[in-house]
């Protein structure tokens, strides 16, 4: 009887660990996606600014882009 209870405890703990790993993976993926979105939002905000509007044609004309 003690072996059955021990086996059930091991199975329950493995299920718990699996769920925790799954949750951690989802959270990590969401954080990565959020960081990437913030990066591109900042990039496009900068690229649409007046400084880049003046610099881009010069770079293209000089063959640097």
C-alpha positions in Angstrom: 0.0 0.0 0.0 2.8 2.4 0.8 4.4 1.7 -2.6 1.2 2.6 -4.4 0.9 5.9 -2.4 4.6 6.6 -3.2 4.1 5.9 -6.9 1.1 8.2 -7.0 3.0 10.9 -5.3 5.8 10.6 -7.9 3.3 10.8 -10.7 1.6 13.8 -9.2 4.9 15.6 -8.7 5.9 14.9 -12.3 2.6 16.3 -13.6 3.1 19.4 -11.4 6.7 19.9 -12.8 5.4 19.4 -16.3 2.7 22.0 -15.9 5.2 24.4 -14.3 7.6 24.0 -17.2 4.8 24.6 -19.7 3.8 27.7 -17.9 7.3 29.0 -17.8 7.8 28.3 -21.5 4.6 30.2 -22.4 5.6 33.1 -20.1 9.1 33.3 -21.6 7.7 33.3 -25.2 5.2 36.1 -24.3 8.1 38.1 -22.8 10.2 37.6 -25.9 7.3 38.6 -28.2 6.6 41.7 -26.1 10.3 42.7 -26.2 10.4 42.2 -30.0 7.3 44.3 -30.5 8.7 47.1 -28.4 12.0 47.0 -30.4 10.2 47.3 -33.7 7.8 49.9 -32.4 10.8 52.0 -31.3 12.6 51.3 -34.6 9.7 52.4 -36.8 9.0 55.5 -34.6 12.7 56.5 -35.1 12.6 55.6 -38.8 9.5 57.8 -39.3 11.2 60.8 -37.5 12.4 63.9 -39.3 16.1 63.1 -38.8 15.7 59.8 -40.6 13.5 61.4 -43.3 16.5 63.6 -44.2 19.2 60.9 -43.8 17.6 58.1 -45.8 17.7 59.9 -49.2 21.3 60.9 -48.6 22.3 57.4 -47.8 20.5 56.0 -50.8 22.0 58.6 -53.1 25.5 57.9 -51.8 25.0 54.2 -52.3 25.3 53.4 -48.6 21.8 51.8 -48.2 
